[in-house]
Amino acid sequence: MKNDNNILRHPGSIVWRLTLFYTLSASILLVSVTAFLYEALVANLHEEDKQFVAEKAHAIQTLLQEREDDMTSLEQEIQRGKTITKAMPNYTYFSRVLKPGNIVLTETLGMEEVIPASIFPLPVIETKQNDLVKNCVRRNTADGHAYLLLAVQTTDNTGQLRVIQVALDISREAAVLTDYKRKLAITLPLGILLSAMFGALITRRGMQPLHDITLAAQHITASHLHARINPDRWPLELRALAEAFDQMLVRLENSFAQLSQFSADLAHELRTPVNNLMGEAEVTLAHTRSEGEYRNALESVLEECSKLSRMIDSLLFLARADNVQIPLQLDRIDVRQKLEMICASYEAVIEEQSVTVQCKGESNLDVDPMLFRRAITNVLSNAIRHVSAGGIIKLIVEPSPTTHSVAIRISDNGCGIAREHLSKVFDRFYRVDQARSTDSHSTGLGLAIVMSIMTMHGGTASIESQLDKGTTITLHFPSKI
């Protein structure tokens, strides 16, 4: 048996396939979640930046419209960018206020060298902060810095036009996002690799019960068919498999037992006529015999050969029936008429034994006429052999529309069969007489052939009997096959 490592690498292995599917699903999930979170982070940062720029522009606009003459408050707001630059380097921003003609009224110290007024977009005329957010523009300067720009046209409290320009340095933020992306590019493959490793371990662990079932099955041999997998030990998903395997073992054990019994019975049945033939030949050849004695010996040999021939024919029929090699030649028959024809063929024997045969009931069936005749003949011949002189044999046809079947009951008032034998009378070579009947016409296969014929037609056979009261064998044929 291959080891676990070979099983894991083999492309036909369930462990390999589940690991592959788990890795693919984990990869898709990790990539999707990572991309979503990264884009959400970028969007949130940009939105915060725009809100910050719009808030600063709106604050300056409010100071202009309410108290432009108080330049101290305006200067403090304009120069606050320097203060925030030292305390919060992620939010370095600049702002300026222009008069008509692009004349600087006031601006953050050093702003002209970093970001001149010419780089700003055309001013927009907006008054609400939420509307200002939509007009923020990203621009890159000559020194490689990235800025978020906003230019707003407004008026002061005296009605004079003013232009407010606000710039937020987002270079550091962009660098942080770039570094974050680089780390994701490293950790994401690592996460996928770990997912594959854990997936393989989990899958192998999950498949361990199946491996245990395999080991348990390997210990079951032809000489240990009594062993069982025991479904209660396994996970719910494998119980059906274990139950099916145990049921298969039961069938195999029964088949082996039947085969062993069949082989023993066959050997016994063949040994008796062969011994008879050999004994007859040895006795005949021991001394010179008369013509009549030789004739009697040959007749005895012929009788034993006839018994062997019937037995071989029956065994061949059963073997072909077991392997579904006998095709059914279905034809619609009148059951009552067919039964009367079969009984007519036994007329001489019936009259000789003073037996009364009665046929009752009407129905039609789609069956193989030859096999149907053979089944009825086997049952009827048994009934004739076991009924006493003056006895009665009844063949009753009982159609059943509710079950879509036709029952043919063949009953007699003969010696009957003890209850302990009833479950075995359809077995091959089984005889009620444990001493093995010496009847030359009996091979112990007649009722076994009947059961095979019924199985081929999709029907069943059953028996009821009481000692000294008689026996009834019922053949249930389906109305439609």
C-alpha positions as CSV (number, residue, x, y, z in Angstrom):
1,M,0.0,0.0,0.0
2,K,1.3,3.5,-0.8
3,N,2.4,5.7,2.0
4,D,0.6,8.9,2.9
5,N,3.1,11.1,1.2
6,N,2.6,9.3,-2.1
7,I,-1.1,9.5,-1.7
8,L,-0.9,13.2,-1.0
9,R,1.1,13.9,-4.2
10,H,-0.9,11.6,-6.4
11,P,-3.3,13.6,-8.6
12,G,-5.9,10.9,-8.3
13,S,-5.9,11.1,-4.5
14,I,-8.9,12.5,-2.7
15,V,-6.5,14.2,-0.3
16,W,-4.7,15.8,-3.1
17,R,-7.9,17.0,-4.8
18,L,-9.4,18.3,-1.6
19,T,-6.2,20.1,-0.8
20,L,-6.1,21.6,-4.2
21,F,-9.7,22.8,-4.0
22,Y,-9.2,24.1,-0.5
23,T,-6.1,26.0,-1.6
24,L,-7.9,27.5,-4.6
25,S,-10.9,28.5,-2.6
26,A,-8.7,29.9,0.2
27,S,-6.6,31.8,-2.4
28,I,-9.7,33.3,-4.1
29,L,-11.1,34.3,-0.7
30,L,-7.8,35.8,0.6
31,V,-7.2,37.7,-2.6
32,S,-10.7,39.0,-2.7
33,V,-10.8,40.0,0.9
34,T,-7.3,41.6,0.7
35,A,-8.2,43.6,-2.4
36,F,-11.5,44.7,-0.9
37,L,-9.9,45.8,2.4
38,Y,-7.1,47.6,0.5
39,E,-9.5,49.4,-1.8
40,A,-11.7,50.3,1.2
41,L,-8.7,51.6,3.1
42,V,-7.6,53.8,0.1
43,A,-11.1,55.1,-0.4
44,N,-11.5,55.9,3.3
45,L,-8.1,57.7,3.4
46,H,-9.0,59.7,0.3
47,E,-12.4,60.6,1.7
48,E,-10.8,61.7,5.0
49,D,-8.3,63.8,3.0
50,K,-11.0,65.5,1.0
51,Q,-13.1,66.1,4.1
52,F,-10.0,67.7,5.8
53,V,-9.3,70.0,2.8
54,A,-12.9,71.0,2.4
55,E,-13.2,71.6,6.2
56,K,-10.1,74.0,6.1
57,A,-11.4,75.8,3.1
58,H,-14.8,76.2,4.7
59,A,-13.3,77.5,7.9
60,I,-11.3,80.1,6.1
61,Q,-14.4,81.1,4.1
62,T,-16.3,81.5,7.3
63,L,-13.6,83.8,8.8
64,L,-13.6,85.9,5.6
65,Q,-17.3,86.4,5.5
66,E,-17.8,87.0,9.2
67,R,-14.8,89.1,10.3
68,E,-12.2,89.9,7.6
69,D,-11.1,92.9,9.6
70,D,-9.9,90.6,12.3
71,M,-6.7,89.5,10.5
72,T,-5.3,87.9,13.6
73,S,-7.9,85.0,13.5
74,L,-7.4,84.6,9.8
75,E,-3.6,84.5,10.1
76,Q,-3.8,82.0,12.9
77,E,-6.0,79.7,10.7
78,I,-3.7,80.2,7.7
79,Q,-0.5,79.5,9.7
80,R,-2.0,76.5,11.5
81,G,-0.5,74.3,8.9
82,K,2.9,74.9,10.3
83,T,1.8,73.9,13.7
84,I,0.1,70.7,12.5
85,T,3.2,69.9,10.4
86,K,5.2,69.5,13.5
87,A,2.6,67.7,15.6
88,M,0.9,65.7,12.9
89,P,3.2,65.1,10.0
90,N,0.6,63.0,8.1
91,Y,-1.5,66.1,7.8
92,T,0.9,68.8,6.4
93,Y,-1.2,71.3,4.6
94,F,-0.9,74.9,3.2
95,S,-3.5,77.5,2.6
96,R,-3.6,81.0,1.1
97,V,-6.1,83.8,0.3
98,L,-5.9,85.8,-3.0
99,K,-7.3,89.1,-4.0
100,P,-8.5,89.8,-7.5
101,G,-5.5,89.7,-9.9
102,N,-4.0,86.7,-8.0
103,I,-2.6,89.1,-5.4
104,V,-1.7,87.1,-2.2
105,L,-3.6,88.5,0.8
106,T,-2.1,85.9,3.2
107,E,-0.6,82.4,3.0
108,T,1.1,79.8,5.0
109,L,4.8,80.5,5.4
110,G,6.9,78.9,2.6
111,M,3.9,77.9,0.6
112,E,5.0,79.8,-2.6
113,E,8.2,77.8,-2.8
114,V,6.4,74.4,-2.2
115,I,3.2,74.9,-4.2
116,P,2.6,78.0,-6.3
117,A,-0.8,79.4,-7.0
118,S,-0.5,78.5,-10.7
119,I,-0.7,74.8,-10.0
120,F,-4.2,75.0,-8.4
121,P,-7.2,74.3,-10.5
122,L,-9.8,76.9,-11.4
123,P,-11.7,78.0,-8.3
124,V,-15.2,76.8,-7.8
125,I,-18.1,78.7,-6.4
126,E,-19.5,76.6,-3.6
127,T,-20.7,77.4,-0.1
128,K,-21.4,74.0,1.5
129,Q,-18.6,71.8,2.9
130,N,-20.1,68.6,1.4
131,D,-20.1,70.2,-2.0
132,L,-16.5,71.3,-1.7
133,V,-15.4,67.7,-1.2
134,K,-16.3,66.8,-4.8
135,N,-14.0,69.4,-6.2
136,C,-10.7,68.3,-4.6
137,V,-8.0,67.6,-7.2
138,R,-4.8,65.5,-6.9
139,R,-1.7,67.0,-8.4
140,N,2.0,66.1,-8.3
141,T,4.7,68.8,-8.0
142,A,8.1,69.0,-9.5
143,D,9.8,67.7,-6.3
144,G,7.8,64.5,-6.5
145,H,5.3,65.3,-3.7
146,A,1.6,64.6,-4.2
147,Y,-1.0,67.2,-3.0
148,L,-4.7,67.3,-2.7
149,L,-5.8,70.7,-4.0
150,L,-8.9,72.8,-3.6
151,A,-9.6,76.3,-4.9
152,V,-12.8,78.1,-3.8
153,Q,-14.1,81.5,-5.0
154,T,-15.9,83.5,-2.3
155,T,-16.6,87.0,-1.0
156,D,-15.7,88.6,2.2
157,N,-18.0,90.5,4.5
158,T,-17.7,93.6,2.4
159,G,-18.6,91.8,-0.8
160,Q,-15.0,91.7,-2.3
161,L,-14.0,88.7,-4.3
162,R,-11.6,86.3,-2.7
163,V,-10.0,83.0,-3.7
164,I,-9.1,80.4,-1.1
165,Q,-6.5,77.8,-2.0
166,V,-5.9,74.8,0.3
167,A,-3.2,72.1,-0.4
168,L,-2.8,68.9,1.7
169,D,0.5,67.0,1.3
170,I,-0.5,63.3,0.8
171,S,2.9,62.0,-0.2
172,R,3.5,60.3,3.1
173,E,0.1,58.7,2.9
174,A,0.9,57.4,-0.6
175,A,4.2,56.0,0.7
176,V,2.4,54.3,3.5
177,L,-0.1,52.7,1.1
178,T,2.8,51.6,-1.2
179,D,4.5,50.0,1.8
180,Y,1.2,48.4,2.8
181,K,0.8,47.0,-0.7
182,R,4.3,45.6,-0.6
183,K,3.7,43.9,2.7
184,L,0.4,42.4,1.3
185,A,2.3,41.1,-1.7
186,I,4.6,39.2,0.8
187,T,2.0,38.0,3.3
188,L,-0.6,37.0,0.8
189,P,1.4,34.2,-0.8
190,L,2.5,33.2,2.6
191,G,-1.1,33.0,3.7
192,I,-2.0,30.9,0.7
193,L,0.9,28.6,1.4
194,L,-0.1,28.2,5.0
195,S,-3.7,27.6,3.9
196,A,-2.5,24.8,1.6
197,M,-0.4,23.2,4.4
198,F,-3.3,23.4,6.9
199,G,-5.7,22.2,4.2
200,A,-3.6,19.2,3.6
201,L,-3.3,18.4,7.3
202,I,-7.0,18.8,7.9
203,T,-7.9,16.8,4.9
204,R,-5.5,14.0,5.8
205,R,-6.9,14.0,9.3
206,G,-10.5,14.0,8.0
207,M,-9.7,11.1,5.6
208,Q,-8.2,9.0,8.4
209,P,-11.4,7.1,9.2
210,L,-11.5,6.0,5.5
211,H,-7.9,4.8,5.9
212,D,-8.9,2.9,9.0
213,I,-11.8,1.3,7.1
214,T,-9.3,0.2,4.5
215,L,-7.0,-1.3,7.1
216,A,-10.0,-3.1,8.7
217,A,-11.1,-4.4,5.3
218,Q,-7.6,-5.7,4.5
219,H,-7.8,-8.0,7.6
220,I,-11.0,-9.7,6.2
221,T,-10.2,-12.8,4.2
222,A,-12.1,-15.8,2.9
223,S,-11.4,-17.6,6.2
224,H,-12.4,-14.6,8.3
225,L,-15.7,-13.5,6.7
226,H,-17.3,-13.3,10.1
227,A,-15.4,-10.0,10.8
228,R,-17.4,-6.8,10.5
229,I,-16.5,-3.1,10.0
230,N,-19.1,-2.0,12.6
231,P,-20.8,1.3,11.3
232,D,-21.2,2.7,14.8
233,R,-17.4,3.5,15.0
234,W,-17.3,5.8,12.0
235,P,-18.4,9.4,11.2
236,L,-21.9,9.9,9.9
237,E,-20.7,10.3,6.3
238,L,-19.0,6.9,6.3
239,R,-21.6,4.9,8.1
240,A,-23.5,4.2,4.9
241,L,-20.3,2.8,3.3
242,A,-19.6,0.7,6.4
243,E,-23.1,-0.6,6.5
244,A,-23.0,-1.5,2.8
245,F,-19.6,-3.2,3.3
246,D,-21.0,-5.2,6.3
247,Q,-24.0,-6.2,4.3
248,M,-21.7,-7.3,1.4
249,L,-19.7,-9.4,3.9
250,V,-23.0,-11.0,5.2
251,R,-23.9,-11.9,1.6
252,L,-20.4,-13.2,0.9
253,E,-20.4,-15.3,4.1
254,N,-23.8,-16.8,3.2
255,S,-22.6,-17.4,-0.3
256,F,-19.4,-19.1,0.9
257,A,-21.4,-21.2,3.3
258,Q,-23.9,-22.2,0.6
259,L,-21.1,-22.9,-1.8
260,S,-19.3,-25.1,0.8
261,Q,-22.6,-26.9,1.5
262,F,-23.3,-27.2,-2.2
263,S,-19.9,-28.7,-2.9
264,A,-20.3,-31.2,-0.1
265,D,-23.8,-32.1,-1.2
266,L,-22.7,-32.4,-4.8
267,A,-19.8,-34.6,-3.9
268,H,-22.2,-36.8,-1.9
269,E,-24.8,-36.9,-4.6
270,L,-22.3,-37.8,-7.4
271,R,-20.5,-40.3,-5.2
272,T,-23.6,-42.5,-4.7
273,P,-24.5,-43.2,-8.4
274,V,-20.8,-43.5,-9.3
275,N,-20.2,-46.0,-6.5
276,N,-23.4,-47.9,-7.6
277,L,-22.0,-48.0,-11.2
278,M,-18.6,-49.2,-10.0
279,G,-20.1,-51.8,-7.7
280,E,-22.5,-53.0,-10.4
281,A,-19.7,-53.3,-12.9
282,E,-17.3,-55.1,-10.4
283,V,-20.0,-57.6,-9.4
284,T,-21.0,-58.3,-13.0
285,L,-17.4,-58.8,-14.1
286,A,-16.4,-61.0,-11.2
287,H,-18.0,-64.1,-12.8
288,T,-19.3,-65.1,-16.1
289,R,-23.0,-64.2,-16.3
290,S,-25.9,-65.2,-18.4
291,E,-27.5,-62.9,-21.0
292,G,-30.3,-62.1,-18.7
293,E,-28.0,-61.1,-15.9
294,Y,-26.0,-58.9,-18.2
295,R,-29.2,-57.3,-19.3
296,N,-30.2,-56.6,-15.7
297,A,-26.8,-55.1,-15.0
298,L,-27.0,-52.8,-18.0
299,E,-30.5,-51.7,-17.1
300,S,-29.3,-50.8,-13.6
301,V,-26.3,-48.9,-15.1
302,L,-28.7,-47.1,-17.4
303,E,-30.9,-46.1,-14.5
304,E,-27.9,-44.6,-12.6
305,C,-26.7,-42.9,-15.7
306,S,-30.2,-41.4,-16.2
307,K,-30.1,-40.1,-12.7
308,L,-26.7,-38.5,-13.3
309,S,-27.9,-37.0,-16.5
310,R,-30.9,-35.4,-14.9
311,M,-28.7,-34.1,-12.1
312,I,-26.2,-32.6,-14.5
313,D,-29.0,-31.0,-16.6
314,S,-30.5,-29.5,-13.4
315,L,-27.1,-28.2,-12.2
316,L,-26.5,-26.6,-15.6
317,F,-29.9,-25.0,-15.5
318,L,-29.3,-23.5,-12.0
319,A,-25.8,-22.3,-13.0
320,R,-27.1,-20.5,-16.1
321,A,-30.1,-19.1,-14.1
322,D,-27.7,-17.8,-11.4
323,N,-25.6,-16.0,-14.1
324,V,-28.7,-14.7,-15.9
325,Q,-27.8,-16.6,-19.1
326,I,-31.3,-17.9,-19.7
327,P,-33.4,-15.3,-21.6
328,L,-37.1,-15.2,-21.0
329,Q,-39.3,-16.0,-24.0
330,L,-42.4,-14.3,-22.7
331,D,-45.8,-15.3,-24.1
332,R,-49.4,-14.7,-22.8
333,I,-50.9,-18.0,-21.6
334,D,-54.2,-19.1,-20.2
335,V,-53.1,-20.3,-16.8
336,R,-56.1,-22.7,-16.3
337,Q,-55.7,-24.2,-19.7
338,K,-51.9,-24.7,-19.2
339,L,-52.4,-26.3,-15.8
340,E,-54.9,-28.8,-17.2
341,M,-52.5,-29.7,-20.0
342,I,-49.7,-30.4,-17.5
343,C,-52.0,-32.5,-15.4
344,A,-53.1,-34.4,-18.5
345,S,-49.4,-35.4,-19.1
346,Y,-49.5,-37.2,-15.6
347,E,-52.8,-38.9,-16.3
348,A,-51.3,-42.4,-16.3
349,V,-49.5,-41.9,-13.0
350,I,-52.6,-40.3,-11.5
351,E,-54.8,-43.2,-12.4
352,E,-52.2,-45.7,-11.2
353,Q,-52.1,-44.1,-7.8
354,S,-55.8,-43.4,-7.7
355,V,-55.1,-39.7,-7.1
356,T,-57.7,-36.9,-7.8
357,V,-56.4,-33.7,-9.3
358,Q,-58.6,-30.6,-9.4
359,C,-57.9,-27.3,-11.2
360,K,-59.8,-24.1,-10.3
361,G,-59.6,-20.4,-11.1
362,E,-59.0,-18.4,-14.2
363,S,-56.3,-15.9,-15.2
364,N,-53.8,-14.9,-17.9
365,L,-50.0,-14.4,-17.4
366,D,-47.1,-13.2,-19.5
367,V,-44.5,-15.9,-18.7
368,D,-41.9,-18.1,-20.4
369,P,-44.2,-21.2,-21.3
370,M,-41.3,-23.7,-21.0
371,L,-40.1,-22.4,-17.7
372,F,-43.6,-22.1,-16.4
373,R,-44.3,-25.7,-17.3
374,R,-41.1,-26.9,-15.7
375,A,-41.9,-25.1,-12.4
376,I,-45.4,-26.5,-12.2
377,T,-44.2,-29.9,-13.2
378,N,-41.6,-30.0,-10.4
379,V,-44.1,-29.0,-7.8
380,L,-46.8,-31.4,-9.1
381,S,-44.5,-34.4,-9.4
382,N,-43.4,-33.9,-5.7
383,A,-47.1,-33.7,-4.7
384,I,-47.9,-36.9,-6.6
385,R,-45.0,-38.8,-5.0
386,H,-45.9,-37.8,-1.5
387,V,-49.7,-38.2,-1.6
388,S,-51.3,-41.4,-0.6
389,A,-53.6,-43.5,-2.8
390,G,-57.0,-41.9,-3.0
391,G,-55.5,-38.5,-2.1
392,I,-56.4,-35.1,-3.6
393,I,-54.2,-32.6,-5.3
394,K,-55.6,-29.1,-6.0
395,L,-54.2,-26.5,-8.4
396,I,-55.9,-23.2,-7.6
397,V,-55.4,-19.9,-9.6
398,E,-56.0,-16.8,-7.5
399,P,-55.5,-13.4,-9.3
400,S,-54.9,-10.4,-7.0
401,P,-55.6,-7.0,-8.7
402,T,-54.4,-5.1,-5.6
403,T,-50.9,-6.6,-5.7
404,H,-50.9,-7.1,-9.5
405,S,-50.0,-10.7,-9.2
406,V,-51.3,-14.2,-9.7
407,A,-51.0,-16.9,-7.1
408,I,-50.9,-20.5,-8.1
409,R,-51.5,-22.8,-5.1
410,I,-50.6,-26.5,-5.5
411,S,-51.8,-28.4,-2.4
412,D,-52.1,-32.0,-1.4
413,N,-53.3,-34.0,1.6
414,G,-50.2,-36.1,1.8
415,C,-47.8,-36.8,4.6
416,G,-46.7,-33.2,5.1
417,I,-43.4,-31.8,6.2
418,A,-42.1,-31.0,9.7
419,R,-41.8,-27.3,10.5
420,E,-38.0,-27.3,11.0
421,H,-37.6,-28.4,7.3
422,L,-39.8,-25.7,5.7
423,S,-37.1,-23.0,5.5
424,K,-34.7,-25.3,3.7
425,V,-36.8,-27.2,1.2
426,F,-35.9,-24.8,-1.6
427,D,-32.2,-25.3,-1.0
428,R,-30.2,-27.4,-3.5
429,F,-29.8,-31.1,-2.7
430,Y,-31.9,-30.7,0.5
431,R,-34.2,-33.6,1.3
432,V,-36.5,-33.9,4.2
433,D,-35.2,-37.4,4.7
434,Q,-31.8,-36.8,6.3
435,A,-30.8,-40.4,5.3
436,R,-30.9,-39.3,1.6
437,S,-33.8,-40.8,-0.3
438,T,-32.9,-43.7,-2.6
439,D,-35.7,-42.6,-5.0
440,S,-34.1,-42.7,-8.5
441,H,-36.3,-39.9,-9.7
442,S,-35.3,-37.4,-6.9
443,T,-32.1,-35.3,-7.2
444,G,-33.0,-32.8,-4.4
445,L,-32.9,-30.0,-7.0
446,G,-36.5,-29.8,-8.1
447,L,-37.7,-27.1,-5.7
448,A,-34.4,-25.2,-6.1
449,I,-35.2,-25.0,-9.8
450,V,-38.7,-23.8,-9.0
451,M,-37.3,-21.0,-6.9
452,S,-34.8,-20.0,-9.7
453,I,-37.6,-19.9,-12.2
454,M,-39.7,-17.7,-10.0
455,T,-36.8,-15.3,-9.4
456,M,-36.2,-15.0,-13.1
457,H,-39.9,-14.0,-13.5
458,G,-39.7,-11.5,-10.6
459,G,-41.9,-13.7,-8.5
460,T,-41.6,-15.7,-5.3
461,A,-42.3,-19.2,-4.0
462,S,-43.5,-20.2,-0.5
463,I,-44.5,-23.3,1.3
464,E,-46.9,-24.3,4.1
465,S,-47.2,-27.7,5.5
466,Q,-48.3,-29.8,8.5
467,L,-47.4,-33.4,9.3
468,D,-50.0,-35.9,8.2
469,K,-52.2,-33.0,6.9
470,G,-50.6,-32.0,3.6
471,T,-48.5,-29.4,1.9
472,T,-49.3,-26.3,-0.1
473,I,-46.7,-24.6,-2.3
474,T,-47.7,-21.1,-3.6
475,L,-46.1,-19.6,-6.7
476,H,-46.6,-15.8,-7.0
477,F,-46.2,-14.5,-10.5
478,P,-46.4,-10.8,-11.2
479,S,-49.1,-9.9,-13.7
480,K,-46.7,-7.8,-15.8
481,I,-42.9,-8.3,-16.1
